[in-house]
Every structure is written in C-alpha cells, then in structure tokens.
C-alpha cells in the first residue's frame, strides 16, 4: 500500500483549493510532489489532456464541491460507488478520486520515462463518469481511529508470537529504513490546510501501520516456518492492511464529510 497515494494528494489539496485556502498554483505543485508532471485527460470540454491548474478550475465550474478518495483492493471496493467501468479502472490503479457534486471521477495512469538513473514519473488522470451514491465501506474518523488501535494490537500479538521480526539482515535493514523515513516525515505537512487535527493524526498512524504491514509482508517469514504459522501470519496482516486503507480514506475524506454535515 502506498504510504501517500497520489489520489490522497489530489483530493487533499483539491479540497483546500475548493475551500479557497490555497492558490491553484500551490495546489498543483503539492499534488505533483516528486513526479515530473500531472495531466488530466477526457475532461469534459477539453479535446486534449490539460494541466492540473486548468483541470481543477474546470471541475469546480462543473459543480465539484469536494473530492473524495477511493483505495480499492480485490474484494474490497473501498470508497467506490460505480459504475462498473470506473470501479474496474480504479481497482487496477488501486486508487481513485471521486468528485462530490459533479458525477465525475479521476483514475491515475503512471508512466516512467528516461534512462536508468534518471527516471522521471509522469501521471495522466483519466476523467470518467461515476455514479452519485454513498461510497463503499468508508468509516468515520472516530471509527477509523478505534479500528486502527484494535487491529494493530491484535496483529502485534500474533506477529510477535510468530517472530516475524526475526527474519535476518534484510528485515533489519528494512526496519532501519522505516524508522529513518518516519523521522524524516515528522513535522511535515501530512494533509493540506483545512483538515482537522484528528484527520492528521489518523492519517499519520494509518501510513505508518501500512508501511509496517508492507515490511512484514515483504521480508521473509521470520520464525513462521510451518504452513499453519505462515497462514496465521497472513491472517493477522490482511485485516490490519484493510483497516489502514479504510483509515486513510476516512482521513482524506473528512473535510468533505464535515461540509456535508453543516
């Protein structure tokens, strides 16, 4: 799972722009991040892909009052509301943005270009029709925070018993890298202006839980040497990854939810 999905950056800074809390240029720069360029294709009224600044303005003119995030996975259409074509594209990308009030959604397609050692990333967001309906399986911030705490506690007990951490130098190096990344991330602007502190707290925890799940998934079996122990390890990780994705979506979507309750 991406620690910071591109859909999250687009929704967060797009929401700040819609609320007049950042300029269009500042929003575009934050959304692009470390990528080379982002463009939006199939935007109503445009015959060719356009830049983010124009695209965000056009979406507002089309009625978008907020942007929601979807982070679907096989068997878990988290944040999606249809139709089937959009859901399939979003599932393939593992992320999408849905425009509240405009019946449109955006799915990223990522391209890498350039020679080895100097590769840059370009992103094209495909604009497609979506169904105006409640998104699937998105918790409130409070629910997400409770679920994270419970899932992390339960998984830690299982993984500690199976000695997942004891998988050798590769895992130790990965743990060191994770800790360094967490330290570098400390104090950075996790969400765009306008988000409540609780959303920031939930998103930070969800991202760290997601990184730890990836670490445990990618670095050997630790002490889980039997088939039953490896199955138990997988059973422990799957619900934690699911909860972390749900929490990320809840955090990114929180300002849209709050606006709808006013």
N, C-alpha and C positions, 0 to 999 in steps of 0.2 A: 504494500500500500504506500502511495506517495505521502511523504510527511507534509508536503504542502502542494496539494493538487492545483493544477492550473485553473480548474473550474472554481476553486476556492478564491484564488487571487482575483479572477474576473468578477465573481459575484461580490466579494467584499468591497473592492474599490469601485465597482459599478454602483453598488448601493450608496457608497459615500458620495459619488458624483450626483446621483439622483437626489440625494438629500442636500445638495449644494454645500458639502463640507470639504470638497477638494475640487481643483480645476480639472478640466478634461485632459490637459497635457500631463498633469501629475498622476492622474488615474491611469493613463495609458502606460506611462513609464513604470509604475508599480506592477501593473498586470504583466508586462513583458518580462520583468525581472532579469534573469540571466540569459534569456533567449535572445536571438538576434532580431526577430520581428514577428508580430502577430497581425494577421489579416482576417477579415470576416467575409465569407463567400455566401452567395444565394440570399443576400439581404434584400428584402422587398424594396423595389425602386432602384436597385443597382444592377447593372449588367455585368460587372466585374468585381473581384474582391476589393475591399476598401480597408483603410486603416482603422485602428481601434477608436480614435477620437471621433471620426465621422460616424462609425458604426454605433457607438454608444449614444450619440446625439440622435441618430435615426431611430434607435429603439425607444428612446424616450418619446420622440414625436409619434411613434406608432402606439403609444399607450403604456409602455413598460413602467410600472410603478415600483418595481423591486426585482431583484434577481435571486433565485434560489439555486442551491447546489444539489446535484444527484451524484452519488458514488455507488453505482450498482455493481453487483458481482453475480456470478451464476447462481440462480436460485434465490436471489435477494435483490429485487428491483428497487433498492433504496433511493427514495426521492423522486421516482418516476411516476408519470400519470398517463402515459400513452401519447400517441398511438403506437402500434407495434413496430413500425418502421423506425420511429425515433428511439424507442426503447432498445431496439437491436443495435443501432449505431452507438448509443450511449453505453450499452453493455460491452461492445467491442472496445471502446475507448476507456472504459471503466470510470468515466466521469462525464458530466454534462452540466449545463446551466439552463434553467427554465425562467423565462420572463413572466413575472406576475403582471397580469392585465393586458398582455399582448398576444397570448396564444402562440408564442414562438420559443424555440429552444436552440441552444448552441452546443455543438459537439466538436471537440478539438481533433485535428489530424496533425500529427507531429512528423516533421521531416528533419533529417540530419544531412548536412552538406559540408563539403570542404575536405582537405587532405587530412591524413592521420596526424594527430597532434594539434590540429587547428580546425576542429569540427565545430560548426555552429548549428543552432537549432532554430527552425522556422515553424510557426504554428498557423494553421488555417482553421478557423472556426466556421463550421458549416451551420447555417441558419435554416431550421426546419420547423414545420408546424407541430404544435403539441396540443394535447387535449387539456382543456381547462377543468381540472379536477384535483381533489386533495392529493398531495404526494404520498407515496407508499412508505409506511413504516418509519416516519420521522418523529423522534421523541421531543419532548420539551427539554430545555436546558437542565431543569431540575432532575428530570428522569435520566437524562444522559449522564449527569454527574454521579448519581447514585449507582447506575449500571456500571460505570467505569470502575468505581471503587470496589464493588462486589466482584466483578469479573476478574479484576487484577488480583484481588486477594485469593480467590479460588484457584486461579491459574498458577499463582506463585506457589501455593501449597503443593500442587501436582508436579510442577516442573522442578521444584526443589527436591521432592521425593525421588524423581527420576534422574536427578543430577544432570540436567540439561546443560548447565554452565560448564561442566567438566569435559568439554569436547576438544581440548588441546589448544595449541598456539593460535590457530585460525580464529577460534571463538574469542580468545583473549585479546587478539588484535582488534576484532570487531567491537568488543566491549569498550576498548580504549578509544576507538574512533567514535563510537556513540557518545561517550562521555565528553570528548572534545567538542563534538557538534552541539551537544546540549549546552556546554559552557559558552560557545560562540553565539548561540541563539538567545542566551539570557539577556533580557533587556531590549531585544529587538521588537519592532512593531509587528506583532503577530497578526493583528487584524487592522482594517482601515479605521479612520476616525468615525465615531458614531456608534460603535459597538459597545455593549455594556461590559463591565469588568468580569462578570461571571462568564460571558461568552469567551473572553480571552483566556480565562483560567481553564475552562473546559477544553478549548481547542489545544492549548499547550499540553495538557495531560493526555489528550487523545493522540496527539502527534508523537509524544514520547512512548506511549503504550504501543502505537503502531510500529515504531522503529524497533522496539524490543521484541515484538512478535516476529518481525522480519528477521531479526538477529537469531532468535531461537529456531526459526524455520529453516534458515539457510546455512547453518554452521554445524552440521553433523548431528548425531543422535545423543551425544553426551553419554550418560550411563544407561540410556534406554536401549538395551541390547536385545531384548526379546520382542517378538512381534506384538504381544499384548501390551508391553510397555510403550512401544512406539505408537501403537494405536491410541493409548491413553494420552500420550503427549500431543498427538494431533487433535484429539477430542478436547483437550484443555486449551489449545491455541485457537481453534476455529471460533468459538463464541467470543473470545477476547478481541480477535480481529474484527468480528462483526460489530461488537459493541463500540470499538474505537471508530469505525466508519460512521456508525449512527451518531456518535457524539460530535464528530467533525461536521456532519451535515447540520445537526442541531445548532452548533455554534455559528456556522456561516449563515444560516437562515434566520437567526434570532432577530435581527433588526426588521426583517420583512414580517415576521410573526408579530412583533411588538406593534408595528404600524397598523396591522390589520385588527389589533385589539383596541385601538384608540377610538 
